[in-house]
């Protein structure tokens, strides 16, 4: 494992959680044209992020702007993933997936992946707040983050916790040049 990811795994989560949630919130806010919340409530930034992102995704679905919202989410998340890729000095898919695992853990997601792009999520803090439809829209953000961290590609889910499954099963397929 590279040094940047090793350090990320050892920094106490509260120090990084707020930073990570603020960055994710900025992506969601930009995709919807809103301002990100201040996260001052006592229930913590992760819970507030879940409600904030759920409400904006629901608004996009209700207005028929799902495609545009998801496209903006993906692009913003890809840019964010690329910044993290640079900060953590990531050079390959394996390191990208290891970074994703460490970063997702900060927001209450037990993300497990291998260098082949197989992904299993056995616990997701967002699943208690997201409906299956919201989860599907917000997955554009996951695809973007992985594209930024591991290299451009696409993400497809076989099943999701929000659909009543015990885990999310997905695959990230990296594009070849």
Phi, psi and omega in degrees: 000143181286162186297318180301317180290321178300315179296317179302322180289342183253350176286132181304129184309320181302329180292329182262332186304309182299316179300312181296315181295321177298317179295317178295320180296323177297322178296312181295317180298314179299320181296334183253353182078017180259174173263144178289151179289166181273344180058053180258351182290154183290345183283000172092157184294326182293316178295319178294321177299317181302314180292317179300309182292322177300313183295320180288323176293320178297320178297319178296319179296312182298327183270358181079016182257025184303313183299313180296317179299312180297321178297317178293321177301312183299313182295315179296320179290325177297314178300318178297314178300323178292323176296315177298321179302316178293316181299323184265001178057051181273133182236351182214171183298320182300313177293324177299317179290323177294321177295317178301317179301314180294318182289319179295326179302327180300331182252021173081028179242121178273088185263125178234131182213158175242176183290351177271357178089007176283132185233138174228132176240111184264345177212133181219115180298332181286337185295338177285342184250327183275139168278169176302323181291317178296315180301317180298318179292314183292343177296341174300327178292319177299314179301317179295316179299314180294323178297323178287321182281316189254350184114150185308138181183190180230152183242131176227139181257135173272326177200161184224151175300322182293347177263007178097004178278155181289342180206159170272137175237127183215172177218131174255119181251117180283137177286142175260149184293000000 
